[in-house]
């Protein structure tokens, strides 16, 4: 909303009520208002007043059952109740920066009662123009997680240079990015400031950047970071590559053709966004995610597409009387076979991938205390003499300080990478056009057809009569301008 002197002084700019169900415990809230102000006749005059209270019971007259202002009957004004919190904000409370740009203003702490509705309003005084476009309410948990007023960007810069000396890192050909794993969107502004800091400390190497996995919604998160996580002071370095991560081999994936077929279908075209009308990503192009739309998002942003392959296992362990056992969990995942690692990697190449990352490299395990459950991940390295074996239930807990050795999945990844070396000089210079399914299929929704996999426990295919199938990526050579 944008509000000026045409609003009647003394009336509420905003009147909101949040239901008691959001406040199961006594809590401390703050109201954040993104605003810009006009010039006040005096710095001591009140620009607006924040009133807040917490009340018991059903919605008051003027509100509907969802605790919102009843717009079907605007003539019914909400009942006024005594306020427990009043904060008058003067021109002196807002620095002169608010005269030329929007900035966030934060209220004083507001203590609310357990199980009561929280209500607040903002009253404009009429002493200066006031423009408000965003308002948010958060509790102290937000501040604990995201607001650290004791640490400055100077402190962050000092810590970075201590850990990663500029001269050494800038000359290291293997050091490319600082990495966030699917960062919270609330961290976007900080990541932009961090990019500024990194660009200034390591100015000798412009490849250094803050990058992160985009998770299951690559287009959405790429757009979000493009808007909110851009640096402010340095040149607008935006992500140099899109890092997409999706792991199709889950706990329910068997080694049968039909099971692998289904999971690789999802790998290419994975519906994880929803079908709500009006969603800007609910279109034929962006309704689905997966390899296809991760590549389309990277292509639209004019950056390379890099794929994170799932080469790991995830298991939940429970301790019952000092006996460790595997139990089912939401993120349980069996380790992929060598053939499955190759299938995922080659499919990514068919969709124009220019590089790979792997999850997880180290095995990361913990021992649950009695009656407790822990979530462990098993990567490309295992403890020497205690390798992870899902079939036999061994190597479930490992010592990270012990000698680590490569396991079978490590050698599968190494062999896959070696296979790409034969074509990388050509492949990296090609532009992706499309990917085509050459199999005959009854529905356009089928992306993979007649996949053959091998059960590692037997020496033959589970479906020997099926024809082998290849999904082909169409790529073209870049046309360079003629040399002068």
Residue, then its C-alpha position, 0 to 999 in steps of 0.5 A: x500500500x502507498x499512503x499520503x496526506x490524502x488519507x484522513x489524519x487520525x484514522x488507521x492506515x492498517x488494522x489487523x488481527x492474528x488468531x490465537x491459534x498462532x500463539x500457543x505460548x506467551x511470546x514477544x513480537x515485533x512489527x516491521x514496517x517498510x516505509x518512506x516519509x515526507x518532510x516533517x515541520x519538526x523532528x519532534x512531531x509524531x508521524x504515526x502511532x502503533x497500537x497493539x493488544x491481545x484479546x480473548x474470544x471470538x472475532x469482534x464485530x467488523x471481523x470475519x471468522x478468519x480474523x480479517x476485516x469483513x469487507x462484505x460489510x465495511x459499514x461495521x467498524x471494528x470495536x475499539x478495545x483498550x491498547x496494551x502497547x502504544x508507540x509514537x514514532x516521530x520524525x526524529x526516530x526516522x533518519x533522513x534516508x527515509x526521505x529519499x528511499x524505502x527502509x525498514x522500521x522496527x517497533x519496540x518489543x510487544x509482549x502478548x498473552x498465551x492463547x489470545x488474538x493479537x491485534x494492531x493498528x497504525x494511525x497516521x498523524x497527518x504531520x508528514x506524507x507517509x508511504x508504506x508498502x510492506x508490513x510484517x509481524x515476527x517473534x523473537x525466534x526470527x531475531x535469534x535466527x536472522x538478526x545478529x546485531x553484534x556481528x558486522x560485515x567487517x567481522x565477517x570480512x576479517x573471518x573470511x580473510x583469516x580462513x581463506x587468505x586472499x593471495x592463496x585463494x585467488x591463485x588456487x585454480x580449484x577454488x570457485x565458489x562459496x556454497x549455500x545448500x538451498x538457503x532460506x529465502x530470508x537470508x537473501x539480503x545478507x547473501x547479497x551483502x556477503x557477495x559484496x564483501x567477497x568481491x572486494x576481498x578477492x578482487x583479483x579473481x572475479x569467478x568467486x561468488x556466492x552460489x547455492x543449490x536451487x532445490x526442487x523449484x529452480x526457476x522460482x528460486x533463481x528469480x527470487x535470488x536475482x531480485x533479492x540477493x544481488x550485491x549492492x556495492x560491487x558490479x551486479x555479479x549474479x549466479x554464474x551457474x544454476x546448480x540443480x539437485x534432485x535425487x530420483x532413487x528413493x527408498x521405494x525404488x527397486x531395481x525392476x525396469x518399471x520402478x526405475x522407469x517411473x523414477x527416471x520419468x520424474x527425474x526429467x519432469x518432476x511435478x513439485x510446484x502444484x497446480x494452483x491457478x494464477x501461479x506465475x510458474x503454473x504454465x506448460x513451461x514451468x508447471x513441472x520441474x526436473x531436468x527439463x525445466x532446470x535447463x530451461x531456467x538456466x538457459x533463460x538466465x544465460x548461465x550454465x546448468x550444473x547437476x548435483x547427482x544423488x550418489x548417497x544413501x539416507x537412513x534413520x537409525x534407532x537405538x533400542x537397548x543399545x541395539x542399532x536398527x534401521x527404521x523407516x523415515x521420510x527421507x530414507x533412500x537406498x544407495x544407487x547402483x553404478x548403472x543408475x549413477x551412469x543413467x542419471x549422469x548421461x540424462x543430465x548430459x542429454x539435457x545440456x549439463x555442463x558440470x556435476x556435483x555430488x551429494x554426499x561425498x563424506x559419510x556422515x553418521x551419528x550414534x543415537x542415544x537409547x530410544x532416540x532416532x538419528x538421520x544419517x547420510x552415507x556418501x562416497x567414502x567409508x570408514x576403513x574396515x567398516x563400510x556401509x552395507x545396507x543389505x547386511x545392516x553393517x557400517x551404519x555408524x562410522x568414526x569420521x576421525x578414522x581412515x576413510x577409503x573410497x567405496x563402490x559408488x566412488x569408483x562408479x562416479x570416477x568411471x562416469x567422469x572419465x567417460x565424459x572426458x572423451x567428449x568434454x572439449x566438444x560438449x562444453x562448446x555446444x549449445x543445448x536445443x532440446x532433448x528427444x525421446x526416441x521410443x514409441x509411446x502412447x502419451x506425451x507424458x512418458x519421457x523414458x521408455x524401456x529402461x533396462x537395469x540390473x539387479x546387483x544380486x543376479x547376473x541377468x536383466x530383470x527384463x531381457x526381452x526389452x529393447x535398449x533405449x537412449x534419450x538424445x540431447x540435441x546440441x549445436x556448435x557455437x558459431x564464432x565470428x570470423x577472425x580478422 
